[in-house]
Amino acid sequence: MDHYDVIIIGGSYSGLAAAMALGRALKNVLIIDSENPCNKQSPYSHNFLTQDDHPPLAISSKARMEVEKYQTIEFLKDKAAKGVKIHTGFRIETDKGEVITSSKLIFATGIKDILPAINGIEECWGISVLHCPYCHGYEVINETTGIIGNDENAFDLIQLISNWTKDLTLYTNGPSKLTLKQNELLKKHMINIDERIISQLLHSHGQVKRIQFTDGSFADAKAIYVKAQFEQHCSIPISLGCEINREGYLITNGSQETTVKDIYACGDNSSRMRTIANAVGTGTTAGIAVSKSIIVENFETYNK
């Protein structure tokens, strides 16, 4: 059983950023990663300086190569299955039966999207069914665009998307639940509300072409936005006592430490700002904070 200063669970952008900060601080780090990032279908990344319009896989591959230069960092292709608090820190067990311990933990595990039960939506997710106009809106300016939803989140989203296109329709997928005031605002902006029940999205390799309804009718669309529900991709932080907020994100302080001492979280699992830039920023913050904590602890407990 190997012991590390830090185990990082999740080896995408935030995990790699945390690892780089720790590697440069000479800390022994193990990154456990199943190599299944949430943006694996997205063809391009945007709104990230120096990397705009680059494929996410290309960005993460380059990042990993840079992190691998630091000799105190190791990688394990596996999935963390269980975490336990022990007197020396934490013990992590993996799906493949590995048992590893560390003084600190960083969870860079992201979130799992829960999409509406509509045929074709998963195949289009991240390609033409989108979650963020700041990430993808510029590429579909003035295109025929739909928003699928029937709650306050959908109304907030359609207000936002109206900045990028006026050719907008809200698909409520059943009787609308919008308030009278919300309806009036949409009418003023000439935004249609379509209550037909959606059967499927017709697409070509993830690029949506038309929306088909259960009554056999169709509607054209070049892009669709969905405010997807989500759950934590990894349950270990919660099993160790880390608290989540009302939205479902892990609660962290300014140093990315959770409500449990020596456990940190970064990236999508602890922030609604779901961008690569934010993942890298919070990962770097976590890596620096953890390394400083270890350095100070070792300094204060030093014995000749």
C-alpha positions, 0 to 999 in steps of 0.5 A: 500500500503506497502513501502519497502527500496528496491523492487527486481524484479526477485527471481532467483540467482542474485535477491536472492544474492542481497536480502541476502546482503540487509537482512544482512544490515537490509534493508526491502526488497520485492522480486517479483518473478513469479518462472519461471527461464530461466534455468528451463529445464537444468538438471545440473549446471556447472562452479560454485564452490561448486555447480558443477554438481548440478541441478539448482533448487536445488541450487536456492531452497537452496539459497532461504532457506538461504535468508528466514532466514533474517527477513526483507526480504519478498517474493511475488509470482507474476509478476511485470506489471508496474513501475512508478517514484514517489516522494518517489521512485517508485511504482510497480503494479503487475499482481494480482493487488498488489501496492507496493512502494520502495525507490530503485529498483533492476531488476534481471529479466533476458532475454528471448531467441528467438530460431530459428523456428525449431520443437523440439528445445524448448524441447531440449533447455538447455538439448542438445541444448546448449548456452555455452560450458563453462557451458556444453561443458565438458559433450559433449567432442568429441561428434558429435556436430552441430552449427545452425546459419548463421552469424558472431556469428555462425562462432565465436561459431564454433571456440570456440566449436572446443576446445571441439570436432573436430566432428563439422558441421555448419548447416546454415539452407539455403544458407551459408552467410560465407565469403570466408576466413571463408569458407577456415578456416573451411575447414582447420579444416575439419569442414563441412558446411551443407546448407540443411534446417532443418525441426525438431530435433528428440529427446527423452525427450530433448536429441537430436538424429538426425536432420531432413531436409525438403528434408527427409534426416537426420544427427546424432547429440548428441549436438547442440549449438545455439547463440539465439537472446534475448529480455529483459524479463521485459520491466519496466526498459526501460519504466522508462528510463533505457538505453540498449546497442547495444546488448540489455543489460541494461547499468550498472556501476561498482555498477550495477546502471543503467542509471537511479538513484536508479534503479539497474540491475544484472544477465543476463539482464545486462551482456553477461556472462550468468552463475550462478556464474556471476549472484550471483556476480553481485547480491551481488554487487547490494545488497551491493551498494544499501544498502550503498546508503540507509545507507549514505542517511539516515546518511546525512539526519538524524534529531533528 
